[in-house]
């Protein structure tokens, strides 16, 4: 009898469990179904609206519609409307050119440019050794006034860079003004390969090491390692890293550079939309045991901000200059579409090893120093640059040469710093310190990209 009761109870419990499971499954399934229906309905509504607009326009528009251009602008609009300021759509040509630049098939003429706010022309802030521009005698401080038949006043910085590129052996005609003269020169430049180092270094006051990192590329870590070894071997007592106008680059490269300098710890996390976090990079126990200072400004962004934040958090570095741009997100590599175009979207937030995010806020500096009004860093030699002078004073304090009170009076030049990446006056992603950079050494002996993405 007891056995029969036990079997009955077991059957009853099993039936109840099955019923509960079925009910829960149905509830979840209905929720998924409702969400799916809502999503389908929303998409159908979007497609219907677009079809309605298209039908009306084609029936009434006076001008002829170019369907290829229309499709590109629809795609641009979609990416602009997804609440992702870093999302990007590439037309078939833009994506093809991007790949060609990355693969070294599209070459510049060997200069870095900014859009000069005073003249509207393209101002040369760096000339790469061994490049076509260097061979023709184009100098830092020159102004490119025309590319082909196009006045550069009518072009953005990116527009100028694009027009200056071409395949190996092809030519481009440019017109330029040498600094201090009023006579324009027109030359035909032939595209050939050249080395574009991303790290330059020299000593300051024969005491401190100055390292300019223009962007984080595929060879930056090896270049930085070489530069730091050369400087420490020469007996410098502190390191100043100039990240001004460094708009980022490869995140993996920045992590490798950070690992070279700081001790053991987590460098960066990725935080995804569901709240989960993943460690992106960690540093080992090896480090450079010297005081460090990072020079930053409003164009210091993304991977460069992570570099500065990590050196401050993990090595006690001081930040000098002005507040950084505030781009702390991670974008996926461009996804190629069936017609040859491509899209890229933000996939995660970038967090420092302290699990802090600087996206939208930027990094505040320890010593704020602004340049004189209507000037940019390229207007100054290192010995005259107020931000560099303050960095030297901070290095004096960190190494015990002087007190903080003594250093606070150095580099007091004030005004408005060049800020907000992407505005006129901002540098190309690989622009360096132009006129002052010629006095330093390049770390390209240990590597350098054959043609940088943002070099012209």
Buried (B, 14 or more C-beta within 10 A) or exposed (E): EEEEEEEEEEEEEEEEEEEEEEEEEEEEEEEEEEEEEEEEEEEEEEEEEEEEEEEEEEEEEEEEEEEEEEEBEEBBEBBEEEEBEBBBBBBBEBBBBBBBBBEEBBBBBBBBBBBBBEEBBBBBBBBBBEBBBBBBEBBBBBBBBBBEEEEBEEBEBEBBBBBBBBEEEEEBEBBBBBEEEEEEBEBEBBBBBBBBBBBBBBBBEEBBBBBBBBBBBBBBBBBBBBBBBBBBEEEBBBBBBBBBBBBBBBBBBBBBBBBBBBBEBBBBBBBEEEEEEEEBBEBEEEBBEBBBBBBBBBBBBBBBBBBBBBBBBBBEBBBBBBBBBBBBBBBEEBEBBEEEBBBBBBBBBBBBBEEEBBBEEBBEBBBBBBBBEEBBBBBBEBEEBBBBBBBBBBBBBBBEBBEEEEBBEBBEBEEEBBBEBEEEBBBBBBBBBBBBBBEBBBBBBBBBBEBBBBBB
